[in-house]
Every structure is written in C-alpha cells, then in structure tokens.
C-alpha cells in the first residue's frame, strides 16, 4: 500500500484524509514532538513515504537525495519557496501545489495585519494588559493607499478587500490581469512609485533572486518626511514570505522614519487634545523647553516595540 506522509500542520485534518484512504493510500502523520523543520527529523519521517503533503518545512537537496522512494511532493497551499526544485528535477520528483485552497484566508489575514498596524492593536493590547488606558486618535484606513506587490490569487483577494474598505489600491505586477484591474479600479504602477505613494504595502510575491530583499534601507518607501501630515511612515504587511524584506532594513526603513509595522513605531505629537491628561503637562513642558531653545527638532513619543508582522 503506497504511503502518504502529511507533514503540513494545516493539513492534519480534512476530507483529503478519507479520499486518500478510499483510494488505497496509507496516511501517516509525524509523531508527537517531531520537528519537521529539522532536516534529520524530516528525513526520518519521510524515509518510507511514496508521497508527501508538505507545508513550509525545507525540502533541501540533502532531504531529497535521502528519499529514493519519494515519488511526489505536494504543497498544501501555493509557492515553492521551501522546496529545492533543482534537486526535485534531478530526482524526477514532480512538485505540485493546491491553488485556490487558502488564498481567501491569507487575504483575510493580511487585512487583519493591516488593521492591527493602522489601529495600533498590538501596542494597545499590551498597554491594557498593563492596566494602562492610553487613548489617542488614529488616522482612518478609508481613503488611504494600499500598495500590492504581486497581483496573483492572494493579491487579487487582498485588493478586493482593500477596495471594500474604501482604500485606493495600486499594484506592481509584471503579468497583470487587465480585466480584473479595470473591474476593481486598480492602478498598475512601477515598483518605485508603489513604494513612494503607498500608505500600506502588502507583499504577495514569491521568493526569487529578483525579489530577495525587495524592501531594504535604500528603496524609497514613504517616510513621515515625504508624505502628507498624519503620522509615521508606510505600514508594511508581509502577506507571504518574509524573505523579500531585509531584516535590518525592515527596522530601519529610511534614516528619517521607520515604517509602521517594523520593530518600532513613532508618532508625532501634533494635537495635545489627543494625549492623555496626565501626559499633557509633560508635553507642555517639552514644548516650552523647545521655545526656550533647550531641545531641537519635533518632539516624538517613542512607544514600546511592536513585534514584526509576518
């Protein structure tokens, strides 16, 4: 009986298990405590497998070469980032994906991350848990510009949700669907224009040599100094893999301002009425000091670190 090993955590349950059984396949799952992201443990789990239903665990050349019985690798989702296709070609192992399975879920998660950045939920949650009620106003998402890098299934599903929120959606896509863009009034732009004009940027592109470190400290992502009044730099939502984002640059986007959604957020103190009463005295003293020449530059409230999205 051919054996299918399901290593994808998101595919442990579902109708596919019964389909496999009905067609004469033995369905096996990794044992408890097995870390399939470690090469040796993944090899041990797949050593007798004819097929694998894979998640994001790394199918490296060593893993592929150690599995002479393996006949196919099928991803529970889309994208080949974790699968070495050259090694699979050399071993004559076809690699398949399951398009249409989870693109709506990913788009919904993307919008959730966008709203978390826009409304400051991670920080506010921490403050409430610390018995702090720091009220402040946040700019609306409606009317802001959402820039999508990639307009495939997930990008399109995210675009329609952005339009539903009243956002202007622009996109960088080398192979666009003109009918879809026309239907949803999506403006196609080049990458630099997208980075310069977007209030929120969502990445829906595969990991490739062209996309590696797509977001870095040298590209013109909008900062507080070159955008309209109302807050810090652009928010960055990683809708797929984190590899296009250069780790250090994601925290240091532009010398003048970090992007929202990075490792730190900064908010300009513009309106005292939006600051808690017990902070107003400090704000007034700071502003008075500036008038006396005791400090330079705009006063900022440096809020505690927000965990990166992804």
PATOR-506722 format. One line per 2 residues: their letters; for each residue y, x, z negated of N, C-alpha, C. Coordinates in nm, 2 decimals, padded with zeros to 4 digits, m for minus. Example, Ala and Ser with C-alpha at 12.3 -4.5 7.8 and 13.67 -1.06 7.14 Angstrom:
2
AS	m00.57,01.32,m00.78,m00.45,01.23,m00.78,m00.33,01.32,m00.78; m00.22,01.28,m00.71,m00.11,01.37,m00.71,00.00,01.29,m00.79 $
This chain:
310
XX	m00.12,00.08,00.00,00.00,00.00,00.00,00.12,00.09,00.00; 00.21,00.07,00.10,00.34,00.15,00.10,00.42,00.12,m00.02 $
XX	00.49,00.23,m00.06,00.57,00.22,m00.19,00.72,00.23,m00.16; 00.79,00.14,m00.21,00.94,00.14,m00.21,00.99,00.17,m00.35 $
XX	01.07,00.27,m00.36,01.13,00.30,m00.49,01.28,00.26,m00.48; 01.32,00.18,m00.57,01.46,00.13,m00.58,01.53,00.21,m00.68 $
XX	01.62,00.30,m00.63,01.69,00.38,m00.73,01.83,00.33,m00.75; 01.88,00.24,m00.66,02.01,00.18,m00.67,02.02,00.09,m00.80 $
XX	02.11,00.12,m00.89,02.12,00.04,m01.01,02.16,m00.10,m00.98; 02.24,m00.12,m00.87,02.29,m00.26,m00.84,02.18,m00.34,m00.77 $
XX	02.07,m00.28,m00.74,01.96,m00.35,m00.66,01.84,m00.36,m00.74; 01.85,m00.35,m00.87,01.73,m00.36,m00.96,01.67,m00.51,m00.96 $
XX	01.76,m00.60,m00.94,01.71,m00.74,m00.93,01.76,m00.81,m00.81; 01.69,m00.91,m00.76,01.73,m00.98,m00.64,01.62,m01.03,m00.56 $
XX	01.64,m01.11,m00.46,01.54,m01.17,m00.37,01.46,m01.06,m00.29; 01.53,m00.95,m00.27,01.46,m00.84,m00.19,01.33,m00.79,m00.25 $
XX	01.32,m00.80,m00.39,01.20,m00.76,m00.45,01.08,m00.84,m00.41; 01.10,m00.97,m00.41,01.00,m01.06,m00.36,00.97,m01.05,m00.22 $
XX	01.07,m01.02,m00.14,01.05,m01.00,00.01,00.96,m00.88,00.03; 00.99,m00.77,m00.04,00.90,m00.65,m00.03,00.76,m00.69,m00.07 $
XX	00.74,m00.76,m00.18,00.61,m00.79,m00.23,00.53,m00.88,m00.13; 00.60,m00.98,m00.07,00.54,m01.07,00.02,00.50,m00.99,00.15 $
XX	00.56,m00.88,00.18,00.52,m00.81,00.30,00.43,m00.69,00.27; 00.38,m00.68,00.15,00.27,m00.58,00.12,00.33,m00.45,00.07 $
XX	00.45,m00.45,00.02,00.50,m00.33,m00.04,00.49,m00.32,m00.19; 00.46,m00.21,m00.25,00.47,m00.19,m00.39,00.61,m00.15,m00.43 $
XX	00.67,m00.22,m00.52,00.81,m00.20,m00.56,00.81,m00.12,m00.69; 00.88,m00.01,m00.70,00.88,00.08,m00.81,01.02,00.11,m00.85 $
XX	01.05,00.11,m00.98,01.18,00.15,m01.03,01.17,00.28,m01.11; 01.28,00.35,m01.12,01.28,00.47,m01.21,01.25,00.44,m01.35 $
XX	01.18,00.52,m01.42,01.15,00.49,m01.56,01.28,00.50,m01.65; 01.27,00.44,m01.76,01.39,00.44,m01.86,01.43,00.58,m01.89 $
XX	01.56,00.61,m01.89,01.61,00.74,m01.92,01.61,00.84,m01.81; 01.56,00.79,m01.69,01.56,00.88,m01.57,01.70,00.89,m01.51 $
XX	01.76,01.01,m01.49,01.89,01.02,m01.43,01.87,01.06,m01.29; 01.88,00.97,m01.20,01.85,00.99,m01.06,01.96,01.07,m00.99 $
XX	02.07,01.10,m01.06,02.18,01.18,m01.01,02.15,01.33,m01.03; 02.04,01.36,m01.10,01.99,01.50,m01.11,01.88,01.52,m01.00 $
XX	01.89,01.62,m00.93,01.80,01.65,m00.81,01.65,01.64,m00.86; 01.62,01.72,m00.96,01.48,01.73,m01.00,01.42,01.59,m01.04 $
XX	01.50,01.51,m01.11,01.45,01.38,m01.15,01.44,01.29,m01.04; 01.54,01.30,m00.94,01.53,01.21,m00.82,01.41,01.25,m00.74 $
XX	01.38,01.37,m00.73,01.26,01.42,m00.65,01.13,01.37,m00.72; 01.13,01.38,m00.85,01.01,01.33,m00.92,00.99,01.18,m00.91 $
XX	01.09,01.10,m00.90,01.08,00.96,m00.89,01.03,00.92,m00.75; 01.08,01.00,m00.65,01.05,00.97,m00.51,00.93,01.04,m00.45 $
XX	00.86,01.12,m00.52,00.76,01.21,m00.47,00.65,01.13,m00.39; 00.62,01.01,m00.43,00.52,00.93,m00.36,00.57,00.81,m00.28 $
XX	00.70,00.81,m00.26,00.77,00.70,m00.20,00.76,00.71,m00.05; 00.74,00.59,00.01,00.75,00.58,00.16,00.89,00.54,00.20 $
XX	00.96,00.47,00.11,01.10,00.43,00.14,01.17,00.43,00.01; 01.30,00.44,00.02,01.39,00.43,m00.10,01.50,00.33,m00.07 $
XX	01.54,00.25,m00.17,01.66,00.17,m00.16,01.76,00.24,m00.25; 01.85,00.31,m00.19,01.93,00.41,m00.26,02.07,00.35,m00.30 $
XX	02.12,00.41,m00.40,02.26,00.38,m00.45,02.35,00.50,m00.41; 02.42,00.56,m00.51,02.51,00.67,m00.48,02.45,00.80,m00.53 $
XX	02.32,00.80,m00.56,02.26,00.93,m00.60,02.25,01.03,m00.48; 02.26,01.16,m00.51,02.28,01.25,m00.40,02.14,01.28,m00.33 $
XX	02.13,01.25,m00.20,02.02,01.29,m00.12,02.05,01.42,m00.05; 02.04,01.53,m00.12,02.07,01.66,m00.07,01.96,01.72,00.02 $
XX	01.99,01.83,00.09,01.88,01.89,00.17,01.76,01.92,00.09; 01.78,01.97,m00.03,01.67,02.00,m00.12,01.58,01.88,m00.15 $
XX	01.65,01.77,m00.18,01.58,01.65,m00.21,01.50,01.60,m00.09; 01.56,01.60,00.03,01.49,01.55,00.15,01.37,01.64,00.18 $
XX	01.39,01.77,00.17,01.29,01.86,00.21,01.17,01.86,00.11; 01.20,01.80,m00.01,01.09,01.79,m00.11,01.01,01.66,m00.11 $
XX	01.05,01.58,m00.01,00.98,01.45,00.00,00.92,01.43,00.14; 00.81,01.50,00.17,00.75,01.49,00.30,00.69,01.35,00.33 $
XX	00.67,01.27,00.23,00.61,01.13,00.26,00.72,01.03,00.29; 00.85,01.06,00.25,00.95,00.96,00.27,00.98,00.93,00.42 $
XX	00.98,00.80,00.45,01.00,00.76,00.59,01.13,00.70,00.62; 01.21,00.65,00.52,01.34,00.59,00.54,01.42,00.59,00.41 $
XX	01.55,00.60,00.43,01.64,00.58,00.32,01.74,00.47,00.36; 01.74,00.37,00.27,01.83,00.25,00.30,01.93,00.24,00.19 $
XX	02.06,00.24,00.22,02.16,00.23,00.12,02.19,00.09,00.08; 02.20,00.06,m00.05,02.23,m00.07,m00.10,02.39,m00.08,m00.09 $
XX	02.44,m00.10,00.02,02.58,m00.10,00.05,02.61,m00.03,00.18; 02.73,00.03,00.19,02.76,00.10,00.32,02.81,00.24,00.28 $
XX	02.81,00.32,00.38,02.86,00.46,00.36,02.75,00.56,00.34; 02.76,00.68,00.39,02.66,00.78,00.39,02.71,00.90,00.30 $
XX	02.81,00.88,00.22,02.87,00.99,00.15,02.77,01.08,00.07; 02.67,01.01,00.01,02.57,01.08,m00.08,02.45,01.12,00.00 $
XX	02.44,01.09,00.12,02.31,01.13,00.20,02.34,01.23,00.30; 02.27,01.34,00.29,02.29,01.45,00.39,02.22,01.41,00.52 $
XX	02.30,01.37,00.62,02.24,01.31,00.74,02.18,01.42,00.83; 02.23,01.54,00.82,02.17,01.65,00.90,02.03,01.68,00.85 $
XX	02.01,01.68,00.72,01.87,01.70,00.66,01.78,01.59,00.70; 01.83,01.46,00.70,01.75,01.35,00.73,01.71,01.35,00.88 $
XX	01.80,01.39,00.97,01.77,01.41,01.11,01.66,01.51,01.13; 01.67,01.62,01.06,01.57,01.73,01.07,01.44,01.68,01.03 $
XX	01.43,01.60,00.93,01.31,01.54,00.87,01.26,01.42,00.94; 01.34,01.37,01.04,01.31,01.25,01.12,01.31,01.13,01.03 $
XX	01.40,01.12,00.94,01.41,01.01,00.84,01.53,00.93,00.88; 01.51,00.80,00.92,01.63,00.72,00.95,01.70,00.67,00.83 $
XX	01.83,00.67,00.83,01.92,00.62,00.72,01.99,00.49,00.76; 01.97,00.39,00.68,02.02,00.26,00.71,02.12,00.21,00.60 $
XX	02.21,00.12,00.64,02.30,00.06,00.55,02.28,m00.09,00.55; 02.34,m00.16,00.46,02.34,m00.30,00.45,02.47,m00.36,00.46 $
XX	02.53,m00.37,00.58,02.67,m00.42,00.59,02.68,m00.57,00.56; 02.79,m00.60,00.50,02.81,m00.74,00.47,02.76,m00.78,00.33 $
XX	02.70,m00.69,00.26,02.64,m00.73,00.13,02.74,m00.73,00.02; 02.83,m00.63,00.01,02.92,m00.63,m00.11,03.07,m00.60,m00.07 $
XX	03.11,m00.62,00.05,03.25,m00.59,00.09,03.35,m00.69,00.02; 03.31,m00.81,00.00,03.40,m00.90,m00.08,03.41,m00.86,m00.22 $
XX	03.30,m00.82,m00.28,03.30,m00.77,m00.42,03.39,m00.65,m00.44; 03.38,m00.56,m00.34,03.46,m00.44,m00.35,03.61,m00.47,m00.33 $
XX	03.64,m00.57,m00.24,03.78,m00.61,m00.22,03.83,m00.67,m00.35; 03.75,m00.76,m00.41,03.80,m00.82,m00.53,03.83,m00.72,m00.64 $
XX	03.74,m00.62,m00.65,03.76,m00.51,m00.75,03.88,m00.43,m00.72; 03.91,m00.41,m00.59,04.03,m00.34,m00.55,04.16,m00.41,m00.60 $
XX	04.16,m00.55,m00.58,04.27,m00.63,m00.62,04.28,m00.62,m00.77; 04.17,m00.62,m00.84,04.18,m00.62,m00.99,04.24,m00.48,m01.03 $
XX	04.21,m00.37,m00.97,04.27,m00.25,m01.00,04.41,m00.25,m00.97; 04.45,m00.31,m00.85,04.59,m00.31,m00.81,04.67,m00.39,m00.92 $
XX	04.62,m00.50,m00.96,04.69,m00.58,m01.06,04.70,m00.51,m01.20; 04.59,m00.43,m01.23,04.59,m00.35,m01.35,04.71,m00.25,m01.35 $
XX	04.73,m00.19,m01.23,04.84,m00.09,m01.22,04.97,m00.16,m01.23; 04.98,m00.27,m01.15,05.11,m00.34,m01.14,05.15,m00.40,m01.27 $
XX	05.06,m00.45,m01.35,05.10,m00.52,m01.47,05.07,m00.44,m01.60; 05.03,m00.31,m01.58,05.01,m00.22,m01.69,04.90,m00.26,m01.79 $
XX	04.80,m00.33,m01.74,04.69,m00.38,m01.83,04.62,m00.27,m01.91; 04.58,m00.16,m01.85,04.51,m00.06,m01.94,04.60,m00.01,m02.06 $
XX	04.73,00.02,m02.03,04.81,00.06,m02.14,04.84,m00.05,m02.24; 04.86,m00.17,m02.19,04.89,m00.28,m02.28,04.77,m00.32,m02.37 $
XX	04.65,m00.31,m02.31,04.53,m00.33,m02.39,04.52,m00.23,m02.50; 04.55,m00.11,m02.47,04.54,m00.01,m02.58,04.64,m00.03,m02.69 $
XX	04.76,m00.07,m02.65,04.86,m00.10,m02.75,04.83,m00.22,m02.84; 04.78,m00.33,m02.77,04.74,m00.45,m02.85,04.63,m00.41,m02.95 $
XX	04.53,m00.33,m02.91,04.42,m00.29,m03.00,04.48,m00.20,m03.11; 04.59,m00.14,m03.09,04.65,m00.05,m03.19,04.76,m00.14,m03.27 $
XX	04.75,m00.27,m03.26,04.84,m00.36,m03.33,04.99,m00.34,m03.29; 05.01,m00.30,m03.16,05.15,m00.29,m03.11,05.17,m00.39,m03.00 $
XX	05.28,m00.46,m03.00,05.32,m00.56,m02.90,05.44,m00.52,m02.83; 05.43,m00.43,m02.73,05.54,m00.37,m02.66,05.57,m00.45,m02.54 $
XX	05.66,m00.55,m02.55,05.69,m00.64,m02.44,05.79,m00.56,m02.34; 05.77,m00.58,m02.21,05.86,m00.53,m02.11,05.83,m00.61,m01.99 $
XX	05.93,m00.60,m01.89,05.91,m00.67,m01.77,05.85,m00.58,m01.67; 05.77,m00.63,m01.58,05.71,m00.56,m01.47,05.75,m00.62,m01.34 $
XX	05.77,m00.54,m01.23,05.81,m00.59,m01.10,05.70,m00.68,m01.05; 05.73,m00.78,m00.97,05.63,m00.86,m00.90,05.55,m00.79,m00.80 $
XX	05.43,m00.84,m00.78,05.35,m00.79,m00.67,05.39,m00.86,m00.54; 05.42,m00.98,m00.55,05.47,m01.06,m00.44,05.59,m00.99,m00.37 $
XX	05.58,m00.97,m00.24,05.69,m00.91,m00.17,05.67,m00.76,m00.16; 05.58,m00.70,m00.23,05.56,m00.55,m00.23,05.47,m00.52,m00.11 $
XX	05.47,m00.39,m00.07,05.39,m00.35,00.05,05.26,m00.28,00.00; 05.16,m00.33,00.06,05.02,m00.28,00.04,04.98,m00.20,00.16 $
XX	04.95,m00.07,00.14,04.91,00.01,00.25,04.76,00.04,00.24; 04.69,00.01,00.35,04.54,00.03,00.35,04.51,00.14,00.44 $
XX	04.44,00.24,00.39,04.39,00.35,00.47,04.24,00.31,00.50; 04.22,00.26,00.62,04.09,00.21,00.66,04.10,00.06,00.67 $
XX	04.06,00.00,00.78,04.06,m00.14,00.80,03.93,m00.19,00.86; 03.82,m00.14,00.79,03.69,m00.19,00.82,03.66,m00.32,00.75 $
XX	03.53,m00.35,00.72,03.50,m00.47,00.65,03.57,m00.48,00.51; 03.56,m00.38,00.43,03.62,m00.38,00.30,03.78,m00.38,00.31 $
XX	03.83,m00.30,00.40,03.97,m00.30,00.42,04.03,m00.44,00.47; 03.95,m00.50,00.56,04.00,m00.63,00.60,03.99,m00.74,00.49 $
XX	03.88,m00.73,00.41,03.87,m00.82,00.30,03.98,m00.80,00.20; 04.02,m00.68,00.18,04.13,m00.65,00.09,04.26,m00.70,00.15 $
XX	04.28,m00.68,00.28,04.40,m00.72,00.35,04.43,m00.87,00.33; 04.32,m00.95,00.35,04.34,m01.10,00.34,04.38,m01.14,00.20 $
XX	04.33,m01.07,00.10,04.36,m01.10,m00.04,04.51,m01.05,m00.07; 04.55,m00.94,m00.01,04.69,m00.90,m00.03,04.78,m00.99,00.04 $
XX	04.75,m01.04,00.15,04.84,m01.15,00.22,04.84,m01.27,00.13; 04.73,m01.31,00.07,04.73,m01.42,m00.02,04.82,m01.41,m00.14 $
XX	04.84,m01.28,m00.18,04.93,m01.26,m00.30,05.07,m01.25,m00.25; 05.10,m01.27,m00.13,05.24,m01.26,m00.08,05.29,m01.12,m00.05 $
XX	05.19,m01.03,m00.03,05.23,m00.89,00.00,05.25,m00.87,00.15; 05.33,m00.77,00.18,05.33,m00.72,00.32,05.22,m00.62,00.33 $
XX	05.13,m00.63,00.43,05.02,m00.54,00.44,05.04,m00.45,00.57; 05.03,m00.32,00.55,05.03,m00.23,00.66,04.90,m00.15,00.65 $
XX	04.86,m00.09,00.76,04.73,m00.02,00.76,04.73,00.09,00.86; 04.66,00.20,00.82,04.63,00.31,00.91,04.48,00.30,00.95 $
XX	04.45,00.27,01.07,04.31,00.26,01.12,04.30,00.31,01.26; 04.22,00.41,01.28,04.21,00.47,01.42,04.15,00.37,01.52 $
XX	04.06,00.28,01.47,03.99,00.19,01.56,04.01,00.04,01.51; 04.13,m00.01,01.53,04.17,m00.14,01.47,04.11,m00.25,01.55 $
XX	04.10,m00.37,01.48,04.07,m00.50,01.55,04.20,m00.57,01.57; 04.25,m00.57,01.70,04.38,m00.63,01.72,04.39,m00.78,01.69 $
XX	04.28,m00.85,01.71,04.28,m00.99,01.68,04.30,m01.02,01.53; 04.23,m00.94,01.45,04.24,m00.95,01.31,04.38,m00.92,01.26 $
XX	04.44,m00.81,01.31,04.57,m00.77,01.27,04.68,m00.88,01.31; 04.66,m00.94,01.43,04.75,m01.04,01.47,04.74,m01.16,01.39 $
XX	04.61,m01.20,01.36,04.59,m01.32,01.28,04.65,m01.31,01.14; 04.64,m01.20,01.08,04.69,m01.18,00.94,04.82,m01.11,00.93 $
XX	04.89,m01.09,01.04,05.02,m01.02,01.05,05.02,m00.89,00.98; 04.92,m00.81,01.02,04.91,m00.67,00.96,04.97,m00.57,01.06 $
XX	05.06,m00.49,01.01,05.13,m00.39,01.09,05.05,m00.26,01.09; 05.02,m00.21,01.20,04.95,m00.08,01.21,05.05,00.03,01.22 $
XX	05.03,00.13,01.13,05.13,00.24,01.13,05.05,00.37,01.12; 05.12,00.48,01.14,05.06,00.61,01.12,05.05,00.64,00.97 $
XX	04.97,00.74,00.94,04.94,00.77,00.80,05.06,00.81,00.72; 05.15,00.89,00.78,05.27,00.94,00.71,05.36,00.82,00.68 $
XX	05.37,00.73,00.77,05.45,00.61,00.75,05.39,00.52,00.64; 05.26,00.51,00.64,05.20,00.43,00.53,05.22,00.49,00.40 $
XX	05.21,00.62,00.38,05.23,00.69,00.26,05.38,00.67,00.21; 05.47,00.67,00.31,05.61,00.67,00.27,05.66,00.53,00.24 $
XX	05.60,00.42,00.29,05.65,00.29,00.28,05.58,00.20,00.18; 05.46,00.24,00.14,05.38,00.16,00.06,05.41,00.16,m00.09 $
XX	05.41,00.04,m00.15,05.42,00.03,m00.30,05.29,00.06,m00.36; 05.18,00.01,m00.30,05.04,00.04,m00.34,04.96,00.09,m00.22 $
XX	04.88,00.18,m00.25,04.79,00.24,m00.15,04.65,00.22,m00.19; 04.57,00.17,m00.10,04.43,00.15,m00.12,04.34,00.22,m00.02 $
XX	04.25,00.30,m00.06,04.17,00.38,00.03,04.04,00.32,00.06; 04.01,00.29,00.19,03.88,00.23,00.23,03.83,00.31,00.35 $
XX	03.82,00.44,00.33,03.78,00.53,00.44,03.66,00.61,00.39; 03.57,00.65,00.48,03.45,00.73,00.45,03.49,00.87,00.41 $
XX	03.41,00.94,00.34,03.43,01.08,00.31,03.40,01.16,00.44; 03.49,01.24,00.48,03.47,01.32,00.60,03.56,01.44,00.59 $
XX	03.54,01.53,00.69,03.63,01.65,00.69,03.77,01.61,00.71; 03.80,01.51,00.79,03.93,01.46,00.82,04.00,01.40,00.70 $
XX	03.92,01.33,00.61,03.97,01.25,00.50,03.97,01.33,00.37; 03.90,01.45,00.37,03.90,01.52,00.24,04.04,01.55,00.19 $
XX	04.07,01.52,00.07,04.20,01.54,00.01,04.31,01.48,00.09; 04.28,01.36,00.14,04.38,01.28,00.21,04.51,01.26,00.13 $
XX	04.49,01.23,00.00,04.60,01.22,m00.10,04.61,01.36,m00.17; 04.73,01.42,m00.15,04.75,01.55,m00.22,04.90,01.57,m00.25 $
XX	04.93,01.68,m00.30,05.07,01.70,m00.35,05.17,01.73,m00.24; 05.12,01.74,m00.12,05.22,01.77,m00.01,05.25,01.65,00.08 $
XX	05.17,01.54,00.07,05.20,01.43,00.16,05.31,01.35,00.11; 05.38,01.27,00.19,05.50,01.20,00.15,05.47,01.07,00.08 $
XX	05.38,01.06,m00.02,05.37,00.93,m00.09,05.50,00.90,m00.16; 05.54,00.77,m00.15,05.67,00.73,m00.20,05.68,00.76,m00.35 $
XX	05.79,00.82,m00.39,05.81,00.85,m00.53,05.93,00.77,m00.57; 05.97,00.78,m00.70,06.08,00.70,m00.75,06.21,00.74,m00.69 $
XX	06.22,00.87,m00.64,06.34,00.92,m00.59,06.37,00.87,m00.45; 06.26,00.82,m00.37,06.29,00.78,m00.23,06.24,00.64,m00.21 $
XX	06.24,00.56,m00.31,06.21,00.42,m00.30,06.32,00.33,m00.36; 06.32,00.20,m00.33,06.42,00.12,m00.39,06.41,00.11,m00.54 $
XX	06.51,00.06,m00.61,06.51,00.06,m00.75,06.40,m00.04,m00.80; 06.34,00.00,m00.91,06.24,m00.10,m00.97,06.12,m00.03,m01.03 $
XX	06.12,00.10,m01.04,06.00,00.16,m01.11,05.97,00.29,m01.06; 05.84,00.34,m01.09,05.80,00.47,m01.05,05.74,00.48,m00.91 $
XX	05.66,00.58,m00.89,05.61,00.60,m00.75,05.50,00.50,m00.71; 05.44,00.52,m00.60,05.35,00.42,m00.55,05.22,00.42,m00.63 $
XX	05.16,00.31,m00.64,05.03,00.30,m00.71,04.92,00.34,m00.61; 04.82,00.41,m00.66,04.70,00.45,m00.58,04.58,00.38,m00.63 $
XX	04.51,00.30,m00.54,04.39,00.24,m00.58,04.28,00.29,m00.49; 04.18,00.35,m00.55,04.07,00.41,m00.48,03.96,00.30,m00.46 $
XX	03.96,00.24,m00.34,03.87,00.13,m00.32,03.73,00.17,m00.29; 03.71,00.30,m00.25,03.58,00.35,m00.23,03.56,00.48,m00.30 $
XX	03.53,00.59,m00.22,03.51,00.72,m00.28,03.63,00.78,m00.33; 03.62,00.87,m00.43,03.74,00.94,m00.49,03.76,01.07,m00.41 $
XX	03.67,01.11,m00.32,03.68,01.24,m00.26,03.81,01.26,m00.18; 03.86,01.15,m00.11,03.99,01.17,m00.03,04.11,01.20,m00.12 $
XX	04.09,01.19,m00.25,04.21,01.21,m00.35,04.19,01.35,m00.41; 04.28,01.44,m00.39,04.27,01.57,m00.45,04.30,01.55,m00.60 $
XX	04.21,01.60,m00.68,04.21,01.57,m00.83,04.34,01.61,m00.89; 04.38,01.73,m00.88,04.50,01.78,m00.94,04.63,01.71,m00.88 $
XX	04.62,01.69,m00.75,04.74,01.63,m00.69,04.75,01.48,m00.73; 04.64,01.42,m00.75,04.64,01.27,m00.79,04.72,01.26,m00.92 $
XX	04.72,01.36,m01.00,04.80,01.35,m01.13,04.94,01.41,m01.11; 04.97,01.48,m01.00,05.10,01.55,m00.99,05.16,01.51,m00.85 $
XX	05.14,01.39,m00.81,05.19,01.35,m00.68,05.34,01.36,m00.67; 05.38,01.46,m00.59,05.53,01.49,m00.58,05.58,01.54,m00.71 $
XX	05.66,01.64,m00.70,05.72,01.70,m00.82,05.81,01.61,m00.90; 05.88,01.52,m00.82,05.97,01.43,m00.89,05.91,01.32,m00.96 $
XX	05.80,01.27,m00.92,05.74,01.15,m00.99,05.59,01.14,m00.96; 05.52,01.10,m01.06,05.38,01.07,m01.05,05.35,00.93,m00.99 $
XX	05.25,00.91,m00.91,05.22,00.78,m00.87,05.16,00.69,m00.98; 05.19,00.56,m00.97,05.13,00.47,m01.07,04.98,00.47,m01.03 $
XX	04.90,00.47,m01.14,04.76,00.47,m01.12,04.70,00.61,m01.13; 04.79,00.71,m01.14,04.74,00.85,m01.17,04.71,00.87,m01.32 $
XX	04.72,00.99,m01.36,04.68,01.02,m01.50,04.80,00.99,m01.60; 04.92,00.97,m01.55,05.03,00.93,m01.64,05.12,00.84,m01.57 $
XX	05.18,00.75,m01.64,05.29,00.66,m01.58,05.42,00.69,m01.65; 05.53,00.68,m01.57,05.66,00.69,m01.63,05.74,00.58,m01.58 $
XX	05.82,00.52,m01.67,05.90,00.41,m01.64,06.05,00.45,m01.67; 06.14,00.42,m01.58,06.28,00.45,m01.61,06.33,00.34,m01.70 $
XX	06.41,00.38,m01.80,06.48,00.29,m01.89,06.60,00.24,m01.82; 06.59,00.11,m01.76,06.71,00.06,m01.69,06.78,m00.05,m01.76 $
XX	06.70,m00.13,m01.83,06.76,m00.25,m01.90,06.72,m00.26,m02.04; 06.82,m00.24,m02.13,06.79,m00.24,m02.27,06.73,m00.38,m02.32 $
XX	06.76,m00.49,m02.25,06.70,m00.61,m02.30,06.55,m00.62,m02.27; 06.50,m00.53,m02.19,06.36,m00.53,m02.17,06.28,m00.44,m02.27 $
XX	06.35,m00.38,m02.36,06.29,m00.29,m02.45,06.29,m00.36,m02.59; 06.18,m00.33,m02.66,06.17,m00.40,m02.79,06.29,m00.36,m02.88 $
XX	06.32,m00.45,m02.97,06.44,m00.44,m03.05,06.43,m00.31,m03.14; 06.31,m00.28,m03.18,06.30,m00.16,m03.27,06.31,m00.03,m03.19 $
XX	06.31,m00.04,m03.05,06.33,00.08,m02.97,06.48,00.09,m02.92; 06.55,m00.02,m02.93,06.69,m00.02,m02.88,06.78,00.08,m02.95 $
XX	06.76,00.09,m03.08,06.85,00.19,m03.15,06.83,00.33,m03.09; 06.70,00.37,m03.07,06.67,00.50,m03.02,06.73,00.51,m02.88 $
XX	06.72,00.40,m02.80,06.77,00.41,m02.66,06.92,00.43,m02.67; 06.99,00.35,m02.76,07.13,00.36,m02.76,07.18,00.50,m02.80 $
XX	07.10,00.56,m02.90,07.14,00.70,m02.95,07.12,00.80,m02.83; 07.01,00.78,m02.76,06.98,00.87,m02.65,07.09,00.86,m02.54 $
XX	07.13,00.74,m02.51,07.24,00.72,m02.41,07.37,00.77,m02.46; 07.40,00.75,m02.59,07.52,00.81,m02.64,07.52,00.96,m02.64 $
XX	07.40,01.02,m02.66,07.39,01.16,m02.66,07.41,01.21,m02.52; 07.37,01.14,m02.42,07.39,01.18,m02.28,07.54,01.18,m02.25 $
XX	07.61,01.08,m02.30,07.75,01.07,m02.27,07.83,01.18,m02.34; 07.77,01.23,m02.45,07.83,01.35,m02.52,07.79,01.48,m02.45 $
XX	07.70,01.47,m02.35,07.66,01.59,m02.29,07.54,01.66,m02.36; 07.47,01.59,m02.44,07.36,01.65,m02.52,07.23,01.65,m02.45 $
XX	07.22,01.57,m02.34,07.10,01.57,m02.26,07.13,01.56,m02.11; 07.04,01.59,m02.03,07.06,01.58,m01.88,06.96,01.49,m01.82 $
XX	07.00,01.44,m01.70,06.90,01.36,m01.62,06.88,01.22,m01.68; 06.81,01.13,m01.61,06.78,01.00,m01.66,06.68,01.00,m01.77 $
XX	06.71,00.92,m01.87,06.61,00.91,m01.98,06.49,00.84,m01.94; 06.37,00.89,m01.98,06.25,00.83,m01.94,06.17,00.80,m02.07 $
XX	06.09,00.69,m02.06,05.99,00.67,m02.17,05.86,00.72,m02.11; 05.80,00.82,m02.17,05.67,00.88,m02.13,05.57,00.80,m02.21 $
XX	05.49,00.72,m02.14,05.39,00.64,m02.20,05.26,00.71,m02.20; 05.17,00.67,m02.29,05.05,00.75,m02.30,04.96,00.74,m02.18 $
XX	04.87,00.82,m02.17,04.79,00.84,m02.05,04.71,00.72,m02.01; 04.70,00.69,m01.88,04.62,00.58,m01.83,04.50,00.65,m01.76 $
XX	04.38,00.59,m01.79,04.26,00.65,m01.72,04.27,00.63,m01.57; 04.23,00.73,m01.49,04.24,00.71,m01.34,04.15,00.60,m01.30 $
XX	04.19,00.53,m01.19,04.11,00.43,m01.13,04.00,00.48,m01.05; 03.91,00.41,m01.01,03.81,00.45,m00.92,03.68,00.40,m00.94 $
